[in-house]
Amino acid sequence: MKSKRQIQKENTRQKIIDTAYQIYAIEGFSASTARIAKEAGVSHGTVFAHFKSLNDLLECIIGEFQIRLASEFHDMGESSASVSDFLDAHLKILMDHEEFYLRLITERSLLPEEVQYMYADNQSTIAHHFNLLLSREMKTGTVKEIPVHMLFNTWLGMIHYYLWNKDFFSPDEPVLARYAGELKHTFISLITK
């Protein structure tokens, strides 16, 4: 059984993580730990009592985000889910985290190298599960015989293009909420026989 102090410590850590996630989503990854501490209502030193460095905090936040994405798709890759189901799930997750994901893809090169590797590793995991579904549908004859890595890259390219150009496509509302159906329909029409 956890002590009251242990529970309080875990709650403080989670509050720092949640606050940092929100600030990074809105302001970008250049936001300071002092800013995060102030918004979380803790001292600056408390941030470093829970995370040994800024890199440690970033790894935790991005790691948690990536775990959410990967766990959703792991089950789909192993089940009888369709490519259409995968696209719906992927879009839903990205819509739920659109601001943060946009920061992640636009500011990735500014992140510490180990955090960039976490991102790349997770994209690779998602691609693997997507490729399992595509390969299965190619065997049934519903999806065109196209190298599966190109299909995932095309899907991501479409999403990233709209996100990177949000100010052009949808300046006043989330871009994926506005274009999710069109993106999915276009992609499905490109890959199916």
C-alpha positions as CSV (number, residue, x, y, z in Angstrom):
1,M,0.0,0.0,0.0
2,K,1.3,3.4,-1.0
3,S,1.9,6.0,1.7
4,K,0.3,9.4,1.5
5,R,3.7,11.0,0.8
6,Q,4.3,8.5,-2.1
7,I,0.8,9.3,-3.6
8,Q,1.5,13.0,-3.3
9,K,4.9,12.6,-4.9
10,E,3.3,10.7,-7.8
11,N,0.6,13.3,-8.2
12,T,3.1,16.1,-8.3
13,R,5.2,14.3,-10.9
14,Q,2.1,13.7,-13.0
15,K,1.0,17.4,-12.7
16,I,4.4,18.4,-14.0
17,I,4.1,16.0,-16.9
18,D,0.6,17.2,-17.8
19,T,1.5,20.8,-17.5
20,A,4.6,20.4,-19.6
21,Y,2.6,18.6,-22.2
22,Q,0.1,21.4,-22.4
23,I,2.7,24.1,-22.5
24,Y,4.8,22.4,-25.2
25,A,1.7,21.8,-27.3
26,I,0.9,25.5,-27.2
27,E,4.2,27.2,-27.0
28,G,6.7,24.7,-28.4
29,F,9.6,22.8,-27.0
30,S,11.6,25.9,-26.2
31,A,9.4,26.7,-23.2
32,S,11.5,26.8,-20.0
33,T,11.2,24.5,-17.0
34,A,10.7,27.7,-14.9
35,R,7.6,28.4,-17.0
36,I,6.4,24.8,-16.5
37,A,7.0,25.0,-12.8
38,K,5.1,28.2,-12.4
39,E,2.1,27.0,-14.4
40,A,2.1,23.7,-12.4
41,G,2.2,25.6,-9.2
42,V,5.4,24.0,-8.0
43,S,8.9,25.4,-7.3
44,H,11.5,25.2,-10.1
45,G,13.5,22.9,-8.0
46,T,10.6,20.5,-7.7
47,V,10.7,19.9,-11.4
48,F,14.3,18.7,-11.0
49,A,13.4,16.7,-8.0
50,H,11.3,14.6,-10.3
51,F,13.3,14.8,-13.5
52,K,17.1,14.9,-13.4
53,S,17.2,17.1,-16.5
54,L,15.1,18.8,-19.1
55,N,16.0,15.8,-21.4
56,D,14.6,13.4,-18.8
57,L,11.3,15.4,-18.7
58,L,11.1,15.5,-22.5
59,E,11.8,11.8,-22.8
60,C,9.0,11.1,-20.3
61,I,6.4,13.3,-22.0
62,I,7.2,12.1,-25.5
63,G,7.6,8.5,-24.3
64,E,4.1,8.6,-22.8
65,F,2.7,10.0,-25.9
66,Q,4.4,7.4,-28.1
67,I,3.3,4.6,-25.8
68,R,-0.4,5.7,-26.2
69,L,0.0,5.6,-30.0
70,A,1.8,2.3,-30.1
71,S,-0.5,0.5,-27.7
72,E,-3.6,1.4,-29.8
73,F,-2.0,0.0,-33.0
74,H,-0.4,-3.1,-31.5
75,D,-3.9,-4.6,-30.8
76,M,-5.1,-3.6,-34.3
77,G,-2.1,-5.2,-36.0
78,E,-2.8,-8.5,-34.2
79,S,-6.6,-8.5,-34.8
80,S,-8.8,-8.7,-37.8
81,A,-9.0,-4.9,-38.0
82,S,-8.9,-3.4,-41.5
83,V,-6.8,-0.6,-43.0
84,S,-9.8,1.6,-42.7
85,D,-10.1,0.8,-39.0
86,F,-6.4,1.7,-38.6
87,L,-6.8,5.0,-40.4
88,D,-9.8,5.9,-38.2
89,A,-7.9,5.1,-35.0
90,H,-4.8,6.9,-36.2
91,L,-6.8,10.0,-37.1
92,K,-8.7,9.9,-33.8
93,I,-5.5,9.8,-31.7
94,L,-3.8,12.5,-33.8
95,M,-7.0,14.7,-33.5
96,D,-7.0,14.2,-29.7
97,H,-3.4,15.4,-29.6
98,E,-3.2,17.6,-32.7
99,E,-1.4,20.6,-31.2
100,F,1.2,18.5,-29.4
101,Y,1.8,16.2,-32.5
102,L,2.2,19.3,-34.7
103,R,4.9,20.6,-32.4
104,L,6.5,17.2,-32.3
105,I,6.8,16.9,-36.1
106,T,7.7,20.6,-36.7
107,E,10.2,20.9,-33.9
108,R,11.6,17.4,-33.8
109,S,15.1,18.5,-35.0
110,L,15.3,20.8,-32.0
111,L,14.8,18.0,-29.5
112,P,17.7,16.1,-27.9
113,E,19.0,13.2,-30.0
114,E,17.6,10.5,-27.7
115,V,14.1,12.0,-27.9
116,Q,14.3,12.1,-31.7
117,Y,15.2,8.4,-31.6
118,M,12.2,7.7,-29.4
119,Y,10.0,9.4,-32.0
120,A,11.6,7.5,-34.9
121,D,11.3,4.2,-33.1
122,N,7.6,4.8,-32.4
123,Q,6.9,5.8,-36.0
124,S,8.6,2.6,-37.0
125,T,6.4,0.5,-34.6
126,I,3.2,2.1,-35.9
127,A,4.4,1.5,-39.5
128,H,5.0,-2.1,-38.7
129,H,1.4,-2.6,-37.5
130,F,0.1,-0.7,-40.4
131,N,2.2,-2.8,-42.8
132,L,0.8,-6.0,-41.2
133,L,-2.7,-4.8,-42.0
134,L,-1.8,-3.7,-45.5
135,S,0.0,-7.0,-46.3
136,R,-3.1,-8.9,-45.2
137,E,-5.4,-6.9,-47.4
138,M,-3.0,-7.2,-50.3
139,K,-3.2,-11.0,-50.0
140,T,-7.0,-10.8,-50.1
141,G,-6.8,-8.6,-53.2
142,T,-8.4,-5.5,-51.8
143,V,-5.3,-3.3,-51.7
144,K,-3.0,-2.7,-54.7
145,E,0.4,-4.3,-54.7
146,I,2.6,-1.3,-53.7
147,P,5.6,-1.5,-51.4
148,V,4.0,-1.2,-47.9
149,H,6.6,1.2,-46.6
150,M,5.6,3.6,-49.4
151,L,1.9,3.4,-48.4
152,F,2.6,4.3,-44.8
153,N,5.0,7.1,-45.8
154,T,2.3,8.4,-48.2
155,W,-0.3,8.4,-45.4
156,L,2.0,10.3,-43.0
157,G,2.9,12.7,-45.8
158,M,-0.7,13.6,-46.4
159,I,-1.4,14.1,-42.7
160,H,1.9,16.1,-42.1
161,Y,1.3,18.3,-45.2
162,Y,-2.1,19.4,-43.8
163,L,-0.7,19.9,-40.3
164,W,2.3,21.9,-41.5
165,N,0.0,24.1,-43.5
166,K,-2.8,24.4,-40.9
167,D,-2.7,28.2,-41.2
168,F,-3.6,27.8,-44.9
169,F,-6.1,25.0,-44.7
170,S,-7.8,25.6,-41.3
171,P,-6.6,28.6,-39.4
172,D,-9.5,28.8,-37.0
173,E,-10.2,25.1,-36.1
174,P,-8.2,21.9,-35.8
175,V,-7.2,20.9,-39.3
176,L,-7.6,17.1,-38.8
177,A,-11.1,17.5,-37.5
178,R,-11.9,19.4,-40.7
179,Y,-10.1,17.2,-43.2
180,A,-10.0,13.7,-41.6
181,G,-12.8,12.2,-43.7
182,E,-11.3,13.6,-46.9
183,L,-7.8,12.5,-46.1
184,K,-9.0,8.9,-45.3
185,H,-11.3,8.7,-48.4
186,T,-8.5,10.0,-50.7
187,F,-5.9,7.5,-49.3
188,I,-8.3,4.6,-49.4
189,S,-9.2,5.4,-53.0
190,L,-5.5,5.5,-54.0
191,I,-4.6,2.2,-52.5
192,T,-7.7,0.0,-53.2
193,K,-8.3,-2.0,-56.4
